[in-house]
Amino acid sequence: MTIDLLRPGASNPISTDAPRLYDQQGNYRGKLSTNPFDPDSTSNPYGRYGSPVSPDSIHNPFGAGSPYSPSSPTNPYGRGLRIEGR
């Protein structure tokens, strides 16, 4: 498998142009990136948007990732998150 490092997007681990996530109220919920070192990446387990204990993370079932939140990607009846960018 090869990765095109010049192509931006979520599948490029070092991309700085990853799609951004926003909830229904317009709150920023991080970058949809596979880069575990980017502080804004949802793939960073220690970052604000990827940590399972951060209230701003979609991976926290008691925070932004709550199955009861209308914006949460884990709510099967909700509207989910808005994605901006590529």
Backbone hydrogen bonds, N-H to C=O, Kabsch-Sander energy under -0.5 kcal/mol:
donor,donor_aa,acceptor,acceptor_aa,energy
5,L,3,I,-1.0
7,R,4,D,-1.2
12,N,9,G,-0.8
15,S,12,N,-1.6
20,R,84,E,-3.2
21,L,30,G,-3.1
22,Y,82,R,-2.3
23,D,27,N,-2.3
26,G,23,D,-1.8
29,R,21,L,-3.4
31,K,40,D,-3.3
32,L,19,P,-3.5
33,S,31,K,-1.7
34,T,10,A,-1.0
38,D,35,N,-0.7
41,S,38,D,-1.5
42,T,31,K,-2.4
44,N,41,S,-1.2
47,G,44,N,-1.3
48,R,39,P,-0.6
49,Y,39,P,-0.6
50,G,47,G,-0.6
51,S,47,G,-1.9
54,S,51,S,-0.7
57,S,54,S,-1.5
58,I,49,Y,-0.9
60,N,57,S,-1.2
63,G,60,N,-1.5
64,A,55,P,-1.3
65,G,57,S,-0.9
65,G,60,N,-1.5
66,S,63,G,-1.8
69,S,66,S,-1.3
72,S,69,S,-1.0
75,N,72,S,-1.3
78,G,75,N,-1.2
79,R,70,P,-2.4
80,G,70,P,-1.2
82,R,22,Y,-3.5
84,E,20,R,-2.6
